[in-house]
Amino acid sequence: MSDITELERRVSAALSRIDRALDAMPGPAAEDPALHEALESERAANAQLMERVRAIKEKQEIILSALERKVTHLTRQLDTASRDLARQKAVNDDLVETNRMLNDALRDGIAAPGLVNAAMESELAALRAARAEELAEIEEIMAELKPLIGEVA
């Protein structure tokens, strides 16, 4: 975008120099129809260039805005995925610890119905966390597909 701004500044400066040079010319030369026509032609070309620069700037702003929205959306997705991953890790750690305690109790020949229940609860929690993660992923996929389906229909 700075390239466009620089080009715009250079074109404006060149036109200003032309205007100053024409103003400095003696009266009859300044009234020359060919020079006047050339000046008007250059002004028209400058107006066209300025319009193109404006259109390019507008397009860049639209693209930048879309990219900023996409980055915000992806950041939210990453934050959600990070929270889900942390929750899944905590549940899995709990499951591993409960299974270790259950194995120790079984090896020692101790009947531990509480440990069996805790192991089952940990496993259920892990399955629920995995299911929630899968549902979130499906929702993300559906959100991405909805615009595409709308374009085709």
N, C-alpha and C positions, 0 to 999 in steps of 0.2 A: 504494500500500500504506500510505502514511503517513495517508491519509484514513481508512482502516479502523481503523488504530491509534488515531487521534484520536477517532473515533466510539466505539470500545470504551472509551477512557479516560473520555469524557464520560458514557456510560451508567453505568459503574461509579461515577463520582463522584456522579451523581444518585441512584443507589441507596444509596450511603453516606449522603448527606444525608437521605434518607427514613428510613433505619434510625436515624440519630442523632435525628431529630425524633420518631420513635415512642418511642425510649428515653427521651426527655426529657418525654414526655407523662405526666400524672398517671395513676395506676393504672387507674381505671375507663375512661378514654378509650382507653387502650392495649388494653384487653380488649374493645373494641367489635368484634363479629363482622363488621360491614360493613367496618370499617377493616382487620381481619385478612384478610378475603377479598380486598379490593382490593390489599393488600400481596402476598399470595400470587399474585394474578393478575399483578402487575407483576414479581414474581420469575420466574414462568413465562415471561413475555414476554422478560425479560432473558436467561433461559437459551436461549430460541430465538434471540435476536439473537446471543448469544455463539457458538452453534453455527454460525449462518450466517457470522459473521465468521471462525471457524476454517475452515469449508469454503472460503471465498473465499481465505483465506491459503494453504491447501493447494493450491488450483487455481492460484494465482499462482506458487507455488513450482514446480509441475510445468511450467507454461508457461515460466517463467524457465529451468529446467533444460534443457528442450527447445531453447530459443533459444540457450543457451550451447553445447550440443552442435552445433547447426547452425552457429554462428559458428566454432567450432573446426574443423569439417569444411570450411567455405568458406575459412577461412584456410589450411588445408593445401592445398586445391585451388589457391588463389592462389599460394602458395609454389611448388608444382609447376609451375604455368603460367609463373611468372616464370623459374624455372630453365630450362624448355624454351625459352622465348623467348630467353633469353641464349645458350643453346647454338645455337639456330637462327641467331641474329644472327652469332655467331662463325663458324659454318660458311659462312653467306652471304658474310661479309666475306672469308673465305679463298677462296671461289669467285670472287668479283669480282677479287681480287688475282691469282689464278692465270690467269684469263681475260685480264686486262690484260697480264700477262707473255707469254702465248701470242700475243695480238694483236701486241705489240711484236716478238716473234720472227718472226712471219709477215710483218709489214711490212718487216722488215729482210732477209727472204729466208733466214732461218736455219731449218734443219730442226731441230726441238727435240722429239724423241720423249719426253724426260723431262717437258717442260712439258705435252705432250698427256696423258701418263699422270697427271700431277699434276692437270690440269683434270678429267679423268675421275674421279679419286679424290675431288676436292672436290665434284663434282656428285653422285656416289654418296653421299657423306657428307650432303649437303643433302637428298637424297631419303630417306635413312634417318632423318634427324632429323624430317623432315616426316611420315614414316610413324609414327614413335614418338609424335609429337604427336597424330596422328589416332587411334591406338590408345588413347592416354590419354583422349582426348575420348570415344571410344566406350565405354570402361570407365566413365567418369563418367555417361554417359547410361544405361547398363545398370544402374548402381547406383541411379539415380533411378527407373528403371522397375520394378525388382524388387519394391519394396513395392506399387506400384500394380497390378502383375500379380497379386500375392498377394491383394490386396483383392478383385479381380474374380473370381478363381477360387474 
